[in-house]
Amino acid sequence: MYLVDTSIWIHALRPTGNAEIQARLKPLIVNGQTAVTEWILLELMTGLVKSEQPSSLLQWFTPVPRLPFNPEWWDTAWDIAGRLRRHGESPSAADCLIATTAMKHQVTLIHCDTDFEAMKPILHLQTLDWTQCLRAS
């Protein structure tokens, strides 16, 4: 199972998105190997354009498993944010929540966000970094 970050979904869902990301992600979706979090869905909702409907987006994600964020994990997320700051990294709160969720569910995070790669050696976060897809286009 892979937790797919917002930075990937925005390319996968839009017709103008990165073709290589779309091609890489499609078989994972078809084989039921992708998951999201409620937070990722919220981030996608905040990026909707006027012509897009929230209900359509949520319906599209109906078959995609959602990895829950257990309320007991807040301590871990806070610890992660503090550890990263002590190492000179300043990820967003959203990225700390997403990283915590991936680590607690023991899944690999697919992304194209350099913040996650900066977190990786500090947190031992398992990632697949697809940022090279953006450089190739």
N, C-alpha and C positions, 0 to 999 in steps of 0.2 A: 504494500500500500504506500502511496505517496501523498503527502499533503502538498497541494498545489497553491502557491502564493498568488495573491492578487496581481503581481507583476507579470505572471504568466497568463492568467485568465483574460486580462485585458487584450492581449494579443490573440488569444485563442477564440474569443467570442466575436470579435469585430471582423467584418470582411476585409478591412484595410490592415488587419493585424499582421504580424510577422509570419510569413509562410512556413519558415522552417520550424518555428515554435508550434504552429498549428499541426504540421506533419508529425512532429515528435510526440505531441500530446494526444492526438487522435487515437492511436492504438491503446494507450493507457486508459483512456476514457471507455473505449469499446470493451476492453477486458475487465472493467470494473476495478481498476487499480488506483483511481484518484479519489481524493477526499478534500473537503473544505472545512472551514470552521464558520461559526456564525459571524465572527469578526471579519473574515475575508468577504463574506456575503455583504456585510455592512459597507465595507470599503468599495465593493463593486457597485452598490446602490448609490453611493455618493458620487460615482463617476458616470451615472446614466446621463445621456443627452436627452433633450426635450422630447424627441420622437420615440424614446425607449420607455417601456412600461415596467415598473417594478414587479408586477405580477408575472409578466413574461419571463423575466430573469429568474425569479424564484421557481417558476414552473420548469424552466430549463434545468435547474439544479436539483429537482425532485429526486431523480435516481442516484445522485451523487451522495455518497455517505458523508455525514457531518460528524467531525470529531469534536466531542464536547469538551469544554473547558471546565474542569471540576473546581468549584469555589475554594477547595483546599489548596489549589495550586497558586493562589495569589502570592503566598510567601515565596514560592520559587520564582515567580515573575519579578517580584521586587528584588530578590537576591541577584537575579540575572542582570537587571538594570544597574544595580550597584556595582557588581563585578565588572561589567563592561565599562562603566564610567571610570573605575579605578585603572583600567587598562587603556584609557584614552579614547574609548569608543562611545558614540552618542546616538544609539539607535532610537527610533520612535517607540512610544509605548506599544503601538500596534505590533511592531516587529518583535518586541519582547514577549507579547502574548502569543504570537504565532510560533516563535521559537520554543517557548515553554510547552505549547500544545504538541508540537512535533516531538520534542524530547520525551514528554510524559507518555505519549502514545507509541514511542519508539518507531517512528516512521521517518522516512527521508523527505526533506523539504525541497521541492523543485521551485526554483525562483530565477529571476534576473534582476537581482537587487544586491548591490555590492555590500550593503550593511550585513547581510546574512553571511557572506564570506568572511567579513571582518570578525563576526561572532564565532565562527566555526572553530578556530583553534582555542579560543578561551572557554567555550562551552562544550566542546566535543559534539557539536551539532552535525547531524548527517545531512548533507545537501547534495543536490545536483544543480550546478550553476549553468544556466543557459544564456548568460549574458553574451557569450560569443556569437550566438544567433543574431543578436542585434548589430554586432559589429560587421557581420558578413553581408548585411543587406544594404 
